[in-house]
Amino acid sequence: MGIDDVPVGYYRDKVEVERLVRISGVPYTIQRATQFHNLLDQFFLAQRRLPSLLVPALRFQPVAVSDVAQRLTELVESAPAGRVPDVGGPEQRTARDLAQAWLRACGSRRPVVSVRLPGRAFARYAGGQNLVPGRPYGRLGFEDYLAERYGRSAPAPRRTGADETPG
């Protein structure tokens, strides 16, 4: 999501590949999706030996691989449609909130530290470029993924209205 406006080399390459597909003359369908649950899991897991879990002060809308696979199956069974509407997970949540759910699922009580990061790429993310506006597509939330991956229930925290607001 947001790859048109986020100045990251990997995203520039993806945009270029989409452009080449569009101008190829071959009928096509392009589906974009938000980050997969396992990407966030890997990000948190990479920090497993740190005393605190560091997360960017951003919101994410992770989606299940199976939800995207279902959408791709639907698209393959229909005519080429060009660029179709983007899909994202069922919830937009802060990285802090997602990290706390991950820690609960892993049985850890480490603190979570939100950090604001400099640069244009993170400014675009802070502006919501990685989120899908409108109705979400995915049905499996991050806690569903965590329960399957770690075999523990990780209930969503109670909302108090004091949720982190990135900016």
C-alpha positions, 0 to 999 in steps of 0.5 A, a space after each residue: 500500500 502506498 508504494 506510489 508515494 513512499 520513497 523506498 527502492 523496493 517500492 519503486 521497483 514494484 511500481 516499475 513492474 506494474 508499469 511494465 505490465 500495464 504497457 505490455 499489451 497483455 491483459 492483467 489484473 493487479 491486486 495490492 494488499 496491506 502488510 501480512 500478519 507474518 511480516 509484523 510477527 517477523 519484525 517483532 521476533 527479530 527483537 526477541 533478545 532486546 529488553 524492550 520492543 521498539 516499534 514505529 509510531 505508526 498505524 498498520 492494517 495487517 491482513 491474513 495471507 489466506 484472505 489475500 489468497 482467497 481474493 486472488 483466487 476470485 480474481 483468477 477466476 474472472 476476466 482481467 480487470 486492470 488495477 483492482 481496489 486494494 485490500 487490507 485487514 479488518 482492523 487499523 491498529 497502532 504498532 504499539 497495540 499490535 506489539 502488545 498483542 504479540 507479547 501477550 501471545 508469546 507470554 512476554 511482559 517486556 515494555 513496548 517503546 514507540 519511536 517516531 522516525 525521521 524521513 519522507 518514507 515514515 512521514 508517508 506512513 504516518 499519513 496513512 499511505 499504508 492503510 486502505 481507505 473504506 471498507 476492509 477486506 480481510 476477516 482474520 485479525 492479528 489475534 487470529 494469526 497469533 493464536 494459530 502461530 503461537 497456540 495462545 489466546 491473545 485477546 484484544 486489549 480494552 479500548 480506553 480512548 487513550 490510544 496512541 496517535 501517531 503524527 
